[in-house]
Every structure is written in C-alpha cells, then in structure tokens.
Amino acid sequence: MTVRVGRRLLATVTVAAACVLATACGDDEDRGGPTGSGGCVGEQTGEVTVVAGGDVALPGGGSVGIGSVFSDDDPPHISLIVASPDEQEQEAAQHLEVGDTFSVQGASYTVDGFCEDKAYLTPATG
C-alpha cells in the first residue's frame, strides 16, 4: 500500500514542526547574549514607545516606526522609518545606536534603548 501525501500537507506539517521547535527552545529572555536580557539594548523606558508593526505619532509632529533591528551586530543598532505629519515624506533613520538622536519636523529624539520588537525614545533637550 502506497500512501501519497500532498505537497501542501507536507509543507504545512514541516512549518508547524519548525514553529514548535522554535518555541520549545525558550523565549527571548532565556537567550540573553551580548545585548542583554531578551535581546534588549539600553534602557527599556522612554516617553515614546514604538512597537514593531505600527507607527507612533511623535509629540513634535510626524510619526515613527521600526524598520529593522540589528541587536546581534557590534555595536547593536536600529533603523527607524520616520514620516512627516502629512505622511507625504518618509525616510529611514539608519544605524541608530543607544544615545543617538534623529529629527522629525524640527524636533529631535534620543534613542534610549530597543529590543527586537520595541524602541524607546525621549524628546531631546537643548
């Protein structure tokens, strides 16, 4: 007797098995590493918290979203997508490390810290 398994079913089972194995290896906090607890860098506080997958309105106008996180690089850094209030103008604030600043609509923000799924910003003073 020959059993035929469809390609879609086989692919679904393979993906499901990979997901189970990935979650069975522990969560981000178990991994630690050079970037600190849970793959985070810097302080996990700030007046503005940006969550991956969405944009956040900034107090000085415009919005910001997470482009990419490079927590395993040396030094760890993040790239953010910043947009003007009318969202006609978007640009990437590339290679930002903890303590770096970027500007949107004439207001500056400091990167206090970031994780794989969040960034923490504070309006810069001075």
Backbone as CSV, one residue per row, in Angstrom:
resi,resn,N_x,N_y,N_z,CA_x,CA_y,CA_z,C_x,C_y,C_z
1,MET,0.843,-1.175,0.000,0.000,0.000,0.000,0.894,1.245,0.000
2,THR,0.643,2.123,-0.916,1.404,3.352,-1.019,0.562,4.503,-0.493
3,VAL,1.176,5.313,0.381,0.481,6.473,0.926,1.020,7.709,0.226
4,ARG,0.120,8.495,-0.339,0.524,9.717,-1.018,0.176,10.907,-0.130
5,VAL,1.141,11.719,0.096,0.942,12.927,0.892,1.091,14.111,-0.043
6,GLY,0.088,14.961,-0.044,0.141,16.141,-0.894,1.260,17.072,-0.473
7,ARG,1.784,17.827,-1.424,2.870,18.768,-1.135,2.449,19.833,-0.140
8,ARG,1.217,20.301,-0.257,0.740,21.332,0.679,0.684,20.796,2.101
9,LEU,0.169,19.571,2.255,0.092,18.976,3.592,1.479,18.786,4.160
10,LEU,2.410,18.300,3.359,3.777,18.093,3.809,4.420,19.423,4.200
11,ALA,4.203,20.459,3.418,4.754,21.780,3.738,4.146,22.320,5.021
12,THR,2.838,22.124,5.211,2.169,22.603,6.423,2.713,21.900,7.651
13,VAL,2.888,20.591,7.558,3.423,19.826,8.690,4.852,20.256,8.990
14,THR,5.651,20.496,7.966,7.034,20.925,8.155,7.099,22.287,8.841
15,VAL,6.278,23.219,8.393,6.254,24.556,9.001,5.774,24.465,10.448
16,ALA,4.751,23.680,10.710,4.237,23.524,12.074,5.304,22.931,12.982
17,ALA,6.042,21.947,12.491,7.104,21.335,13.297,8.206,22.343,13.592
18,ALA,8.557,23.160,12.618,9.585,24.181,12.833,9.137,25.193,13.873
19,CYS,7.855,25.572,13.844,7.330,26.517,14.833,7.381,25.925,16.231
20,VAL,7.031,24.669,16.362,7.066,24.010,17.671,8.492,23.952,18.188
21,LEU,9.431,23.579,17.322,10.828,23.518,17.739,11.362,24.890,18.134
22,ALA,10.990,25.921,17.398,11.462,27.272,17.701,10.959,27.739,19.050
23,THR,9.722,27.474,19.386,9.190,27.920,20.667,9.641,27.031,21.801
24,ALA,9.994,25.796,21.520,10.443,24.889,22.566,11.844,25.218,23.045
25,CYS,12.576,25.992,22.283,13.946,26.322,22.648,14.029,27.443,23.662
26,GLY,12.921,27.977,24.122,12.938,29.038,25.118,12.576,30.366,24.519
27,ASP,12.199,31.292,25.376,11.834,32.612,24.882,13.059,33.514,24.841
28,ASP,12.881,34.733,24.377,13.995,35.672,24.217,14.741,35.909,25.513
29,GLU,14.054,35.934,26.646,14.714,36.216,27.909,15.704,35.123,28.280
30,ASP,15.474,33.892,27.804,16.388,32.802,28.103,17.676,32.913,27.299
31,ARG,17.630,33.598,26.180,18.775,33.635,25.284,19.845,34.611,25.742
32,GLY,19.448,35.710,26.351,20.427,36.671,26.848,21.341,37.149,25.743
33,GLY,22.631,36.913,25.888,23.580,37.275,24.847,24.217,38.620,25.110
34,PRO,25.017,39.083,24.181,25.774,40.313,24.396,24.922,41.563,24.470
35,THR,23.671,41.489,24.016,22.833,42.676,24.026,22.018,42.797,25.300
36,GLY,22.133,41.836,26.198,21.418,41.927,27.470,20.182,41.066,27.474
37,SER,19.349,41.296,28.455,18.163,40.484,28.675,17.180,40.587,27.515
38,GLY,16.808,39.443,26.969,15.791,39.413,25.924,16.194,40.089,24.635
39,GLY,17.488,40.203,24.364,17.922,40.852,23.142,17.734,42.351,23.182
40,CYS,17.585,42.912,24.365,17.375,44.358,24.502,18.696,45.075,24.724
41,VAL,18.734,46.316,24.276,19.912,47.164,24.402,19.472,48.472,25.040
42,GLY,20.225,48.966,26.019,19.907,50.246,26.642,18.731,50.144,27.595
43,GLU,18.119,51.291,27.876,17.002,51.376,28.813,15.688,51.049,28.116
44,GLN,14.848,50.307,28.787,13.534,49.990,28.241,12.485,50.950,28.810
45,THR,12.840,52.212,28.816,11.929,53.279,29.228,12.111,54.429,28.249
46,GLY,11.160,55.285,28.197,11.222,56.453,27.320,9.828,57.033,27.227
47,GLU,9.751,58.293,26.851,8.432,58.927,26.730,7.634,58.374,25.558
48,VAL,8.331,57.853,24.552,7.666,57.304,23.373,8.111,55.853,23.206
49,THR,7.148,54.931,23.141,7.449,53.526,22.885,6.897,53.165,21.509
50,VAL,7.773,52.679,20.651,7.399,52.284,19.296,7.362,50.766,19.263
51,VAL,6.241,50.201,18.830,6.088,48.751,18.748,6.193,48.333,17.288
52,ALA,6.931,47.267,17.034,7.105,46.771,15.665,5.756,46.502,15.015
53,GLY,5.655,46.844,13.749,4.428,46.593,13.004,3.460,47.759,12.988
54,GLY,3.812,48.850,13.654,2.920,50.002,13.666,3.699,51.298,13.730
55,ASP,3.013,52.383,13.492,3.607,53.714,13.592,3.089,54.389,14.848
56,VAL,3.914,55.259,15.414,3.532,56.013,16.600,3.653,57.497,16.280
57,ALA,2.631,58.257,16.650,2.679,59.708,16.477,3.683,60.289,17.473
58,LEU,4.510,61.202,16.996,5.502,61.849,17.851,4.953,63.162,18.393
59,PRO,5.329,63.525,19.616,4.806,64.752,20.226,5.099,66.008,19.413
60,GLY,6.221,66.052,18.691,6.582,67.229,17.913,6.053,67.207,16.495
61,GLY,5.249,66.205,16.154,4.717,66.064,14.803,5.400,64.930,14.068
62,GLY,4.722,64.363,13.133,5.256,63.241,12.383,5.017,61.927,13.113
63,SER,5.568,60.867,12.544,5.419,59.551,13.158,6.689,58.753,12.927
64,VAL,6.790,57.653,13.663,7.966,56.791,13.563,7.529,55.339,13.677
65,GLY,8.224,54.471,12.959,8.005,53.034,13.022,9.352,52.333,12.975
66,ILE,9.369,51.074,13.347,10.609,50.303,13.341,10.828,49.733,11.941
67,GLY,11.998,49.991,11.391,12.375,49.411,10.109,13.031,48.062,10.329
68,SER,14.210,48.053,10.936,14.964,46.824,11.206,15.716,46.978,12.519
69,VAL,15.927,45.840,13.187,16.692,45.817,14.436,17.894,44.901,14.225
70,PHE,19.054,45.376,14.604,20.294,44.623,14.454,20.933,44.439,15.827
71,SER,20.256,43.689,16.699,20.725,43.549,18.077,21.946,42.647,18.197
72,ASP,22.218,41.825,17.196,23.376,40.940,17.250,24.626,41.560,16.642
73,ASP,24.489,42.716,15.993,25.650,43.387,15.403,26.486,44.028,16.505
74,ASP,27.718,44.368,16.170,28.595,45.041,17.127,29.046,46.356,16.510
75,PRO,28.526,47.480,16.947,27.560,47.663,18.039,26.121,47.424,17.565
76,PRO,25.252,47.033,18.497,23.838,46.858,18.150,23.243,48.185,17.682
77,HIS,22.351,48.121,16.684,21.727,49.354,16.193,20.351,49.038,15.620
78,ILE,19.622,50.111,15.313,18.253,50.000,14.820,18.079,50.978,13.674
79,SER,17.175,50.674,12.764,16.799,51.648,11.750,15.309,51.920,11.911
80,LEU,14.958,53.193,11.914,13.575,53.623,12.097,13.072,54.274,10.816
81,ILE,11.772,54.177,10.583,11.134,54.848,9.460,10.406,56.066,10.022
82,VAL,10.796,57.237,9.608,10.177,58.464,10.108,9.364,59.104,8.991
83,ALA,8.227,59.685,9.359,7.337,60.294,8.372,6.882,61.664,8.843
84,SER,6.699,62.565,7.893,6.160,63.885,8.201,4.687,63.743,8.568
85,PRO,4.082,64.761,9.186,2.683,64.663,9.611,1.715,64.319,8.480
86,ASP,1.969,64.826,7.282,1.072,64.523,6.169,1.428,63.193,5.492
87,GLU,2.445,62.523,5.999,2.930,61.227,5.522,3.312,61.238,4.043
88,GLN,3.545,62.430,3.491,3.991,62.534,2.109,5.491,62.276,2.009
89,GLU,6.174,62.446,3.110,7.624,62.317,3.102,8.045,61.291,4.146
90,GLN,8.641,60.190,3.702,9.157,59.169,4.609,10.630,58.982,4.334
91,GLU,11.372,58.710,5.386,12.784,58.403,5.227,13.208,57.475,6.353
92,ALA,14.320,56.830,6.149,14.832,55.924,7.173,15.918,56.630,7.971
93,ALA,15.803,56.546,9.287,16.874,56.983,10.168,17.714,55.731,10.394
94,GLN,18.825,55.607,9.700,19.612,54.383,9.662,20.671,54.335,10.749
95,HIS,21.022,53.121,11.139,22.139,52.834,12.044,22.132,53.720,13.294
96,LEU,21.037,53.684,14.020,20.944,54.431,15.274,21.327,53.522,16.430
97,GLU,22.239,53.987,17.247,22.650,53.258,18.439,22.028,53.942,19.654
98,VAL,22.071,53.271,20.803,21.565,53.863,22.029,22.323,55.171,22.281
99,GLY,21.576,56.239,22.547,22.160,57.555,22.788,22.175,58.446,21.555
100,ASP,21.978,57.864,20.372,21.935,58.664,19.142,20.628,59.439,19.065
101,THR,20.633,60.513,18.282,19.423,61.309,18.075,19.082,61.365,16.588
102,PHE,17.807,61.620,16.303,17.341,61.852,14.942,16.272,62.926,15.026
103,SER,15.959,63.544,13.903,14.999,64.653,13.890,13.830,64.379,12.957
104,VAL,12.656,64.848,13.377,11.437,64.807,12.573,10.726,66.134,12.798
105,GLN,10.391,66.846,11.731,9.659,68.109,11.839,10.359,69.102,12.772
106,GLY,11.674,69.098,12.763,12.432,70.037,13.577,12.572,69.640,15.034
107,ALA,11.948,68.561,15.458,12.082,68.067,16.830,13.056,66.888,16.830
108,SER,13.915,66.834,17.839,14.901,65.755,17.942,14.497,64.752,19.002
109,TYR,14.857,63.502,18.776,14.532,62.410,19.695,15.781,61.576,19.931
110,THR,15.946,61.136,21.165,17.071,60.294,21.541,16.607,58.852,21.669
111,VAL,17.420,57.925,21.160,17.141,56.502,21.301,17.640,56.062,22.677
112,ASP,16.699,55.753,23.585,17.069,55.311,24.934,17.415,53.834,24.959
113,GLY,16.757,53.048,24.110,17.006,51.616,24.053,16.089,50.972,23.040
114,PHE,16.327,49.683,22.787,15.459,48.942,21.875,15.591,47.449,22.114
115,CYS,14.552,46.745,21.718,14.509,45.287,21.731,14.165,44.850,20.313
116,GLU,13.964,43.568,20.112,13.613,43.075,18.781,12.279,43.625,18.295
117,ASP,11.377,43.971,19.221,10.025,44.382,18.827,9.616,45.759,19.330
118,LYS,10.515,46.487,19.989,10.184,47.812,20.525,11.383,48.733,20.486
119,ALA,11.080,50.024,20.410,12.106,51.053,20.539,11.613,52.078,21.547
120,TYR,12.521,52.624,22.337,12.176,53.579,23.391,12.883,54.894,23.095
121,LEU,12.075,55.962,22.963,12.593,57.266,22.564,12.208,58.333,23.575
122,THR,13.038,59.367,23.663,12.739,60.523,24.506,13.020,61.784,23.689
123,PRO,12.117,62.767,23.732,12.422,64.035,23.055,13.741,64.592,23.592
124,ALA,14.633,64.992,22.695,15.930,65.527,23.087,15.774,66.963,23.557
125,THR,16.555,67.335,24.540,16.524,68.700,25.044,17.793,69.415,24.619
126,GLY,17.697,70.726,24.536,18.903,71.502,24.256,18.940,72.075,22.951
